[in-house]
Amino acid sequence: MAKNKKEKLNIVYSTNPDFQFEFEEEEQQETLPNAQQKLYVSIDRKQRGGKEVTLVEGFVGHEDDLKELGKQLKSKCGVGGSTKDGVVMIQGNFKQKLVDLLLKEGYQVKTKGGN
């Protein structure tokens, strides 16, 4: 219920019985074709107790398409992971394998970091 109140715009009180609230609408960004996507692959250990995760960043498009990409990468690597805030996190050090998989799918890929 509190979430609903936050989404209402520019209204405090109305006596009009036919009044309709204006709600914020999140704009879905159109997913770019694979050849136009520029993805960055890196290894991260921060805030994870020394365990490594491979990050894929820079995806431009719908959240559903990002989740589908994450699902595909996780199944190819045979490990778990998650997708949130425009980043795919794959458990373990799969940097080179992910670069190869993404290049095979037609993405533009760059690596970040020294490892």
C-alpha positions as YAML, in Angstrom:
chain: A
units: angstrom
residues:
- id: 1
  name: MET
  ca: [0.00, 0.00, 0.00]
- id: 2
  name: ALA
  ca: [2.83, 2.39, 0.80]
- id: 3
  name: LYS
  ca: [4.32, 1.67, -2.61]
- id: 4
  name: ASN
  ca: [1.06, 2.79, -4.23]
- id: 5
  name: LYS
  ca: [1.16, 6.12, -2.39]
- id: 6
  name: LYS
  ca: [4.68, 6.86, -3.61]
- id: 7
  name: GLU
  ca: [3.68, 6.37, -7.23]
- id: 8
  name: LYS
  ca: [0.84, 8.93, -7.14]
- id: 9
  name: LEU
  ca: [1.86, 12.27, -8.61]
- id: 10
  name: ASN
  ca: [0.89, 15.82, -7.65]
- id: 11
  name: ILE
  ca: [-2.16, 15.10, -5.49]
- id: 12
  name: VAL
  ca: [-2.82, 15.72, -1.83]
- id: 13
  name: TYR
  ca: [-6.64, 15.55, -1.70]
- id: 14
  name: SER
  ca: [-9.49, 15.73, -4.20]
- id: 15
  name: THR
  ca: [-13.24, 16.02, -3.70]
- id: 16
  name: ASN
  ca: [-13.98, 15.17, -7.34]
- id: 17
  name: PRO
  ca: [-15.65, 11.70, -7.40]
- id: 18
  name: ASP
  ca: [-14.47, 11.10, -10.99]
- id: 19
  name: PHE
  ca: [-10.84, 11.94, -10.27]
- id: 20
  name: GLN
  ca: [-8.22, 9.48, -11.55]
- id: 21
  name: PHE
  ca: [-4.73, 9.42, -10.04]
- id: 22
  name: GLU
  ca: [-1.72, 9.91, -12.29]
- id: 23
  name: PHE
  ca: [0.87, 7.22, -11.68]
- id: 24
  name: GLU
  ca: [4.57, 7.21, -12.49]
- id: 25
  name: GLU
  ca: [5.30, 5.04, -15.46]
- id: 26
  name: GLU
  ca: [8.69, 3.45, -15.79]
- id: 27
  name: GLU
  ca: [9.98, 3.78, -19.30]
- id: 28
  name: GLN
  ca: [11.25, 0.51, -20.69]
- id: 29
  name: GLN
  ca: [14.36, 1.08, -22.72]
- id: 30
  name: GLU
  ca: [14.35, -0.64, -26.11]
- id: 31
  name: THR
  ca: [16.78, -3.57, -26.29]
- id: 32
  name: LEU
  ca: [19.58, -2.92, -28.74]
- id: 33
  name: PRO
  ca: [20.66, -5.64, -31.19]
- id: 34
  name: ASN
  ca: [23.58, -7.80, -30.04]
- id: 35
  name: ALA
  ca: [26.04, -6.15, -32.44]
- id: 36
  name: GLN
  ca: [25.31, -2.71, -30.93]
- id: 37
  name: GLN
  ca: [25.65, -3.82, -27.30]
- id: 38
  name: LYS
  ca: [28.98, -3.04, -25.63]
- id: 39
  name: LEU
  ca: [29.41, -5.30, -22.60]
- id: 40
  name: TYR
  ca: [32.15, -5.20, -19.97]
- id: 41
  name: VAL
  ca: [33.29, -8.39, -18.20]
- id: 42
  name: SER
  ca: [35.21, -8.21, -14.91]
- id: 43
  name: ILE
  ca: [36.02, -10.19, -11.77]
- id: 44
  name: ASP
  ca: [34.89, -8.83, -8.38]
- id: 45
  name: ARG
  ca: [35.75, -9.98, -4.85]
- id: 46
  name: LYS
  ca: [34.59, -6.97, -2.82]
- id: 47
  name: GLN
  ca: [31.92, -7.44, -0.15]
- id: 48
  name: ARG
  ca: [31.86, -11.19, -0.82]
- id: 49
  name: GLY
  ca: [34.24, -12.66, 1.76]
- id: 50
  name: GLY
  ca: [37.00, -13.27, -0.81]
- id: 51
  name: LYS
  ca: [34.78, -15.29, -3.15]
- id: 52
  name: GLU
  ca: [34.95, -14.36, -6.82]
- id: 53
  name: VAL
  ca: [32.06, -13.42, -9.07]
- id: 54
  name: THR
  ca: [32.22, -12.53, -12.74]
- id: 55
  name: LEU
  ca: [30.28, -9.38, -13.63]
- id: 56
  name: VAL
  ca: [28.79, -8.57, -17.04]
- id: 57
  name: GLU
  ca: [27.89, -4.88, -17.20]
- id: 58
  name: GLY
  ca: [26.68, -2.41, -19.82]
- id: 59
  name: PHE
  ca: [23.57, -4.18, -21.13]
- id: 60
  name: VAL
  ca: [21.05, -1.76, -22.68]
- id: 61
  name: GLY
  ca: [17.47, -2.99, -22.85]
- id: 62
  name: HIS
  ca: [14.50, -4.56, -21.10]
- id: 63
  name: GLU
  ca: [14.94, -6.25, -17.74]
- id: 64
  name: ASP
  ca: [13.42, -9.45, -19.19]
- id: 65
  name: ASP
  ca: [16.07, -9.59, -21.92]
- id: 66
  name: LEU
  ca: [18.80, -9.10, -19.32]
- id: 67
  name: LYS
  ca: [17.38, -11.95, -17.23]
- id: 68
  name: GLU
  ca: [17.28, -14.17, -20.32]
- id: 69
  name: LEU
  ca: [20.95, -13.37, -21.06]
- id: 70
  name: GLY
  ca: [21.85, -14.11, -17.43]
- id: 71
  name: LYS
  ca: [19.98, -17.41, -17.52]
- id: 72
  name: GLN
  ca: [21.76, -18.40, -20.73]
- id: 73
  name: LEU
  ca: [25.21, -17.52, -19.35]
- id: 74
  name: LYS
  ca: [24.59, -19.32, -16.05]
- id: 75
  name: SER
  ca: [23.51, -22.50, -17.83]
- id: 76
  name: LYS
  ca: [26.54, -22.41, -20.19]
- id: 77
  name: CYS
  ca: [28.90, -22.06, -17.21]
- id: 78
  name: GLY
  ca: [26.99, -24.56, -15.06]
- id: 79
  name: VAL
  ca: [26.89, -22.29, -12.01]
- id: 80
  name: GLY
  ca: [24.51, -19.96, -10.19]
- id: 81
  name: GLY
  ca: [24.25, -16.22, -10.26]
- id: 82
  name: SER
  ca: [21.79, -13.36, -10.44]
- id: 83
  name: THR
  ca: [20.73, -10.35, -12.47]
- id: 84
  name: LYS
  ca: [19.92, -7.01, -10.91]
- id: 85
  name: ASP
  ca: [20.50, -3.32, -11.56]
- id: 86
  name: GLY
  ca: [21.61, -4.00, -15.14]
- id: 87
  name: VAL
  ca: [24.41, -6.37, -14.07]
- id: 88
  name: VAL
  ca: [24.68, -10.13, -14.54]
- id: 89
  name: MET
  ca: [26.61, -11.80, -11.69]
- id: 90
  name: ILE
  ca: [28.01, -15.29, -12.33]
- id: 91
  name: GLN
  ca: [29.48, -17.19, -9.37]
- id: 92
  name: GLY
  ca: [33.14, -18.03, -9.85]
- id: 93
  name: ASN
  ca: [35.92, -16.91, -12.17]
- id: 94
  name: PHE
  ca: [34.55, -17.40, -15.71]
- id: 95
  name: LYS
  ca: [35.91, -14.23, -17.29]
- id: 96
  name: GLN
  ca: [37.47, -15.73, -20.43]
- id: 97
  name: LYS
  ca: [34.65, -18.23, -20.95]
- id: 98
  name: LEU
  ca: [32.03, -15.45, -20.77]
- id: 99
  name: VAL
  ca: [34.03, -13.27, -23.17]
- id: 100
  name: ASP
  ca: [34.13, -16.16, -25.67]
- id: 101
  name: LEU
  ca: [30.40, -16.91, -25.24]
- id: 102
  name: LEU
  ca: [29.37, -13.27, -25.65]
- id: 103
  name: LEU
  ca: [31.57, -12.79, -28.73]
- id: 104
  name: LYS
  ca: [30.00, -15.92, -30.22]
- id: 105
  name: GLU
  ca: [26.53, -14.39, -29.64]
- id: 106
  name: GLY
  ca: [27.59, -11.24, -31.53]
- id: 107
  name: TYR
  ca: [28.13, -8.81, -28.63]
- id: 108
  name: GLN
  ca: [30.98, -6.31, -28.46]
- id: 109
  name: VAL
  ca: [32.95, -7.32, -25.36]
- id: 110
  name: LYS
  ca: [35.71, -5.63, -23.37]
- id: 111
  name: THR
  ca: [37.40, -6.91, -20.22]
- id: 112
  name: LYS
  ca: [38.01, -4.78, -17.14]
- id: 113
  name: GLY
  ca: [40.60, -5.41, -14.48]
- id: 114
  name: GLY
  ca: [43.89, -7.28, -14.53]
- id: 115
  name: ASN
  ca: [42.82, -10.85, -13.74]
...
